[in-house]
Amino acid sequence: MDDQIFSDGIGTISVIGATVRVDFVALSPTEREPNGQPKAVFRQRIVMGVDGFLRSAAKVQEAVQALQKMGAAAPQLPSFTEPVPRVEEVSAVTVAAAPSPAPAPPVQKTGTSRPPFP
């Protein structure tokens, strides 16, 4: 099936304004880190709104809980009810301020109610 992309995990999550970008990575068969381990290389990016990302995160949490019930050993993950760590503490997530919108052009009053186009 052509619609599937393999990923070894998430490399980076960037939040810019109301948009979340999730970069998926795969371990390279040829590139190596200085310590000899396979290098994680970018494979695909998914871009979604914050609401969609939060719904997706809840689905991932449900899947983790189901896997744990089946006996899968998973690292201890923080729940979504715990305080969110400060940005400096999260190395795989980038949060950038949204660019400020351009100022609106001044409104010209011409004395007519016609639109400015023919």
Stockholm file with secondary structure:
# STOCKHOLM 1.0

chainA/1-118         MDDQIFSDGIGTISVIGATVRVDFVALSPTEREPNGQPKAVFRQRIVMGVDGFLRSAAKVQEAVQALQKMGAAAPQLPSFTEPVPRVEEVSAVTVAAAPSPAPAPPVQKTGTSRPPFP
#=GR chainA/1-118 SS CTTCCCCSEEEEEEEETTEEEEEEEEEEEEEECTTSSEEEEEEEEEEEEHHHHHHHHHHHHHHHHHHHHTTCCCCCCCCTTSCCCCGGGCSSEEEECCCCCCCCCCCCCCSCCSCSCC
#=GC SS_cons         CTTCCCCSEEEEEEEETTEEEEEEEEEEEEEECTTSSEEEEEEEEEEEEHHHHHHHHHHHHHHHHHHHHTTCCCCCCCCTTSCCCCGGGCSSEEEECCCCCCCCCCCCCCSCCSCSCC
//
